[in-house]
Amino acid sequence: MPTARMTIDPHFTVGPIRRNLFGGFVEHLGRHVYDGIYEPGHETADAEGFRQDVIELVRELGVATIRYPGGNFVSGFKWEDSVGPREERPRRLDLAWHSTETNEVGMHEFRSWLDKVGSDLMLAVNLGTRGTAEALDLLEYANFPGGTALSDRRIANGEKDPFDVKIWCLGNEMDGPWQIGHRSADDYGKIASQTAKAMRQLDPRVELVACGSSSAHMPTFGEWERVVLHHTYDDVDYISCHAYYEAKDGDIGSFLASAVDMDGFIDTVVKTADHVGAVRGSSKKIDISFDEWNVWYQRRFHDEERMTGIENWPVAPRLLEDHYSVVDAVVFGNLMISLLKHADRVTTASLAQLVNVIAPIMTEPGGPAWRQTTFFPFSITSRLARGEALELKLDAPTYETAEYGEVPLVDAVATRDPETGEAAVFLVNRSQSEQLELSIDVAGLGDVTVRETHTISDDDIHAKNTLDDRERVAPKANASARISDGTLTVTLPAVSWTALSLG
């Protein structure tokens, strides 16, 4: 059995863990909203038509903020369509996903749903087909107390108190040629700066996210960030990152090392942002909003699901409904480790997405809702990761990958709450064939004991939770975890994700 060693010392911290790191994303896409969170005819539907079984699962997931309403959808979205009496709202064509949007669920309904699940709203403005004036209108509608045409319109529509939205995204993936209103970095940087300045004049409290690259593999990556921040550095708080991963051509070894790519992505964006700051002589630091990340089998969408045709514009079609396996959950958990390892600069993140669409929660119309395998790493990490992320010393064997070269078999992060002394360790074993014994020096944490253990693994790494077998995969206790003389030992199964709670 291969072995690895690790040391945890609470004196060496990465940074504080903000709750916004455990954010989600709801886009008007496929069956996410309609038949997902909203299904008036369902037996669990509340008075507003929201599925209460889904509400309970989102609460269990532990999502702090939710980005809305897109995504690609936002670049063609007219926010005015989504407010006012439902019977007067227009049906619109959504060019991003070749669907029809009914606007039955709009701004006010979604805000009500957020109250039910206990999450805050993160809004994206349309800088694809619209601009600064429309962004200001939405900000006034959402955040101004009253006494103006737009704020009084919100009140007339049933919301006396402002929505008080703090974090705003200045468009979405504007570097992507697929995006409606796609611009060059120079053109986008100018309109983002103009819009940011105007929004701060209206509400100085807002936190603003400029669009970074939609992938570290875009041909403009790096230069896009430099140019955009050249224009917006003094105006925004965050630059965004987006990343999706999938197993390509059966290469599980590289897939299991996906977090290596995420680590490099984050490090490069931080260096670029700091370079722009240094050139400007600024002491300000730009943080990262990793507001889209997940495992997503994009090839499946491009090959099988993409819709075309002038007469083919369905309402809530089944799109991007990936069914996740054990290996997907291990990679997913490793991506969460990567985010925590960069908690000093990645201060907000959004899992894309929450229900049905590349999601940890699935539903069937008129039927049940259930947890996908990826549900568990998120819910457990969101619950246990508190306080500060710690800088670890890890010595582990390596293996060779086709995509990322030589990478460690083990990846890990630890967190500790300095107020309570409670700590957590999150681990992955990337080996496809061997379990691994890990020894962790925890003497620096004091006299701690193992409180909880959770491991996701299976003899069949492709096992999934499906409509017919909704509980096929679930975390199991890891009985191997023991502490003796300040050393914690634990056996990590092949292709596994593990969480340990210490107190």
JOPE-V506062 format. One record per residue. N is the residue number from 0. RES is the residue in one small letter. SS is DSSP state (2 for helix, 1 for strand, 0 for the rest). OMEGA is omega in radians with two decimals (* if undefined). Layout:
BEGIN
n: (N,N)
res: (RES,RES)
ss: (SS,SS)
omega: (OMEGA,OMEGA)
END
This chain:
BEGIN
n: (0,1,2,3,4,5,6,7,8,9,10,11,12,13,14,15,16,17,18,19,20,21,22,23,24,25,26,27,28,29,30,31,32,33,34,35,36,37,38,39,40,41,42,43,44,45,46,47,48,49,50,51,52,53,54,55,56,57,58,59,60,61,62,63,64,65,66,67,68,69,70,71,72,73,74,75,76,77,78,79,80,81,82,83,84,85,86,87,88,89,90,91,92,93,94,95,96,97,98,99,100,101,102,103,104,105,106,107,108,109,110,111,112,113,114,115,116,117,118,119,120,121,122,123,124,125,126,127,128,129,130,131,132,133,134,135,136,137,138,139,140,141,142,143,144,145,146,147,148,149,150,151,152,153,154,155,156,157,158,159,160,161,162,163,164,165,166,167,168,169,170,171,172,173,174,175,176,177,178,179,180,181,182,183,184,185,186,187,188,189,190,191,192,193,194,195,196,197,198,199,200,201,202,203,204,205,206,207,208,209,210,211,212,213,214,215,216,217,218,219,220,221,222,223,224,225,226,227,228,229,230,231,232,233,234,235,236,237,238,239,240,241,242,243,244,245,246,247,248,249,250,251,252,253,254,255,256,257,258,259,260,261,262,263,264,265,266,267,268,269,270,271,272,273,274,275,276,277,278,279,280,281,282,283,284,285,286,287,288,289,290,291,292,293,294,295,296,297,298,299,300,301,302,303,304,305,306,307,308,309,310,311,312,313,314,315,316,317,318,319,320,321,322,323,324,325,326,327,328,329,330,331,332,333,334,335,336,337,338,339,340,341,342,343,344,345,346,347,348,349,350,351,352,353,354,355,356,357,358,359,360,361,362,363,364,365,366,367,368,369,370,371,372,373,374,375,376,377,378,379,380,381,382,383,384,385,386,387,388,389,390,391,392,393,394,395,396,397,398,399,400,401,402,403,404,405,406,407,408,409,410,411,412,413,414,415,416,417,418,419,420,421,422,423,424,425,426,427,428,429,430,431,432,433,434,435,436,437,438,439,440,441,442,443,444,445,446,447,448,449,450,451,452,453,454,455,456,457,458,459,460,461,462,463,464,465,466,467,468,469,470,471,472,473,474,475,476,477,478,479,480,481,482,483,484,485,486,487,488,489,490,491,492,493,494,495,496,497,498,499,500,501,502)
res: (m,p,t,a,r,m,t,i,d,p,h,f,t,v,g,p,i,r,r,n,l,f,g,g,f,v,e,h,l,g,r,h,v,y,d,g,i,y,e,p,g,h,e,t,a,d,a,e,g,f,r,q,d,v,i,e,l,v,r,e,l,g,v,a,t,i,r,y,p,g,g,n,f,v,s,g,f,k,w,e,d,s,v,g,p,r,e,e,r,p,r,r,l,d,l,a,w,h,s,t,e,t,n,e,v,g,m,h,e,f,r,s,w,l,d,k,v,g,s,d,l,m,l,a,v,n,l,g,t,r,g,t,a,e,a,l,d,l,l,e,y,a,n,f,p,g,g,t,a,l,s,d,r,r,i,a,n,g,e,k,d,p,f,d,v,k,i,w,c,l,g,n,e,m,d,g,p,w,q,i,g,h,r,s,a,d,d,y,g,k,i,a,s,q,t,a,k,a,m,r,q,l,d,p,r,v,e,l,v,a,c,g,s,s,s,a,h,m,p,t,f,g,e,w,e,r,v,v,l,h,h,t,y,d,d,v,d,y,i,s,c,h,a,y,y,e,a,k,d,g,d,i,g,s,f,l,a,s,a,v,d,m,d,g,f,i,d,t,v,v,k,t,a,d,h,v,g,a,v,r,g,s,s,k,k,i,d,i,s,f,d,e,w,n,v,w,y,q,r,r,f,h,d,e,e,r,m,t,g,i,e,n,w,p,v,a,p,r,l,l,e,d,h,y,s,v,v,d,a,v,v,f,g,n,l,m,i,s,l,l,k,h,a,d,r,v,t,t,a,s,l,a,q,l,v,n,v,i,a,p,i,m,t,e,p,g,g,p,a,w,r,q,t,t,f,f,p,f,s,i,t,s,r,l,a,r,g,e,a,l,e,l,k,l,d,a,p,t,y,e,t,a,e,y,g,e,v,p,l,v,d,a,v,a,t,r,d,p,e,t,g,e,a,a,v,f,l,v,n,r,s,q,s,e,q,l,e,l,s,i,d,v,a,g,l,g,d,v,t,v,r,e,t,h,t,i,s,d,d,d,i,h,a,k,n,t,l,d,d,r,e,r,v,a,p,k,a,n,a,s,a,r,i,s,d,g,t,l,t,v,t,l,p,a,v,s,w,t,a,l,s,l,g)
ss: (0,1,1,1,1,1,1,0,0,0,0,0,1,1,1,1,0,0,2,2,2,0,1,1,1,0,0,0,0,0,0,0,0,1,0,0,0,1,0,0,0,0,0,0,1,0,0,0,0,1,1,2,2,2,2,2,2,2,2,2,2,0,0,0,1,1,1,1,0,0,0,2,2,2,2,2,0,0,2,2,2,2,0,0,0,2,2,2,0,0,0,1,1,1,0,0,0,0,1,1,1,0,0,0,0,0,2,2,2,2,2,2,2,2,2,2,2,0,0,1,1,1,1,1,1,0,0,0,0,0,0,2,2,2,2,2,2,2,2,2,2,2,2,0,0,0,0,0,2,2,2,2,2,2,2,2,0,0,0,0,0,0,0,0,0,0,1,1,1,1,0,0,0,0,0,0,0,0,0,0,0,0,0,0,2,2,2,2,2,2,2,2,2,2,2,2,2,2,2,2,2,2,0,0,0,0,1,1,1,1,0,0,0,0,0,0,0,0,0,0,0,0,2,2,2,2,2,2,2,2,2,2,0,0,0,0,0,1,1,1,1,1,1,1,1,0,0,0,0,0,0,2,2,2,2,2,0,2,2,2,2,2,2,2,2,2,2,2,2,2,2,2,2,2,2,2,2,2,2,2,0,0,0,0,0,0,1,1,1,1,1,1,1,1,1,0,0,2,2,2,2,2,2,2,2,0,0,0,0,0,0,0,0,0,0,0,0,0,0,0,0,0,0,0,1,2,2,2,2,2,2,2,2,2,2,2,2,2,2,2,2,0,0,0,0,1,1,1,1,1,1,1,0,0,1,0,0,0,0,0,1,1,1,0,0,0,0,0,1,1,1,0,2,2,2,2,2,2,2,2,2,2,2,2,0,0,0,1,1,1,0,0,1,1,1,0,0,1,1,1,1,0,0,0,1,1,1,1,0,1,1,1,1,1,1,1,0,0,0,0,0,0,1,1,1,1,1,1,1,0,0,0,0,0,0,1,1,1,1,1,1,0,2,2,2,0,0,0,0,1,1,1,1,1,1,1,0,0,0,0,0,0,0,1,0,0,0,0,0,0,0,0,0,0,0,1,0,0,0,0,0,1,1,1,0,0,1,1,1,1,1,1,0,0,0,1,1,1,1,1,1,1,0)
omega: (3.07,-3.13,3.08,3.14,-3.12,3.09,3.07,3.10,-3.07,3.12,-3.10,-3.06,3.01,-3.13,3.13,3.11,3.09,-3.13,3.13,3.07,-3.12,-3.14,3.11,-3.01,3.04,3.11,3.02,-3.00,3.08,-3.11,-3.13,-3.11,-3.09,-3.01,3.10,3.10,-3.01,3.10,-3.01,-3.10,-3.09,-3.08,3.13,-3.05,3.07,-3.05,3.14,3.11,-3.13,3.13,-3.13,3.07,3.08,3.11,3.14,3.13,3.10,3.05,3.14,3.14,3.09,-3.08,-3.05,3.13,3.11,3.12,-2.99,0.00,3.10,0.21,3.12,-3.12,-2.99,-3.07,3.02,-2.97,2.97,-3.02,-3.13,3.13,-2.97,3.10,-3.11,-3.11,-3.09,-3.06,-3.14,-3.10,-3.09,2.92,-3.09,3.01,3.08,-3.09,-3.08,-3.06,3.05,-3.09,3.04,3.10,-3.10,-3.07,3.09,2.99,-3.11,-3.03,-3.06,3.13,-3.12,3.09,3.10,3.11,3.11,3.08,-3.12,-3.10,3.09,-3.13,3.08,-3.08,3.00,-3.00,3.01,3.09,-3.09,2.99,3.07,3.13,-3.13,-3.03,-3.00,-3.08,-3.12,3.08,3.10,3.10,3.14,3.12,3.11,3.12,-3.02,-2.89,-3.08,-3.02,-3.11,3.11,3.03,-3.07,-3.05,3.12,3.08,3.06,3.07,-3.14,3.11,3.13,2.96,-3.09,-3.12,-3.12,3.09,3.03,3.07,3.13,-3.08,-3.02,-3.10,3.08,-3.12,-3.11,-3.09,3.01,-3.08,3.05,-3.01,3.09,3.11,-3.02,3.04,-3.11,3.10,-3.12,2.97,3.12,-3.12,-3.14,3.13,-3.13,-3.13,-3.12,3.09,3.11,3.13,-3.12,3.13,-3.14,-3.13,-3.13,3.13,3.04,3.13,-3.10,-3.09,-3.08,-2.99,3.00,-2.95,-3.11,3.01,3.13,2.93,-3.11,3.12,3.07,3.05,-3.09,3.03,-3.12,-3.13,-3.08,-3.13,3.09,3.08,-3.13,-3.11,-3.08,-3.13,-3.13,3.02,-3.14,-2.90,-2.95,-3.10,-2.98,-3.01,3.13,-3.04,2.85,-3.03,2.94,3.04,3.12,3.06,-3.08,3.09,3.06,-3.06,3.06,3.08,-3.12,-3.10,-3.13,3.10,3.13,3.14,3.14,-3.08,-3.11,3.05,3.10,3.13,3.10,-3.13,3.11,-3.10,-3.10,-3.13,3.14,3.10,-3.14,3.13,3.13,-3.13,3.07,3.12,3.11,-3.14,3.12,-3.12,-3.10,-3.07,3.04,-3.14,3.06,3.04,3.09,3.14,2.93,3.13,-2.89,2.83,3.05,3.10,2.83,-3.12,3.12,-3.03,3.13,3.12,3.12,-3.09,-3.07,-2.94,-2.90,-3.03,-3.09,3.11,3.04,-3.09,-3.10,-3.03,-3.12,-3.05,3.01,3.05,3.08,3.07,-3.13,3.00,-3.10,3.11,3.09,-2.90,-3.08,3.07,-3.12,3.05,-3.14,3.12,3.09,3.12,3.11,3.11,3.07,3.07,3.05,-3.14,3.12,3.14,3.12,3.13,-3.05,3.10,-3.10,3.03,-3.00,2.99,-3.12,-3.12,3.00,3.12,0.03,-2.99,-3.01,3.05,-3.08,-3.04,-2.84,3.04,-3.13,3.09,3.06,2.99,3.14,-3.11,-3.07,-3.02,2.90,-3.12,-3.12,2.95,-3.12,-3.11,3.12,-2.94,3.09,-3.13,-3.06,-3.12,3.13,3.13,-3.11,-2.99,-3.05,-3.09,3.01,-3.06,2.95,-3.06,3.07,-3.04,2.92,-3.03,3.06,-3.05,3.03,-3.14,3.01,-3.06,3.06,3.13,-3.01,-3.01,-3.13,-3.08,-3.11,3.12,3.04,-3.09,2.93,-3.00,2.94,3.07,3.08,3.11,3.05,-3.08,-3.14,-3.08,-3.06,3.13,-3.10,3.07,3.10,-3.14,-2.93,2.93,2.95,-3.08,-3.14,3.12,-3.01,-2.99,2.93,-3.03,3.10,-3.12,3.05,-3.07,3.04,-3.11,-3.09,-3.14,3.13,-3.10,-3.07,-3.08,3.06,3.09,-3.11,-3.12,2.99,3.13,3.08,3.02,3.09,3.12,3.05,3.06,-3.06,3.11,3.11,-3.07,2.95,-3.06,3.11,-3.11,-3.13,-2.93,-3.10,3.14,-3.09,3.08,3.08,3.08,3.06,3.11,-3.04,-3.10,-3.04,-3.13,3.07,3.10,3.09,3.07,3.11,3.08,3.04,3.13,3.07,-3.12,3.11,3.05,-3.12,-3.06,2.99,-3.08,3.01,3.10,3.07,-3.11,3.13,*)
END
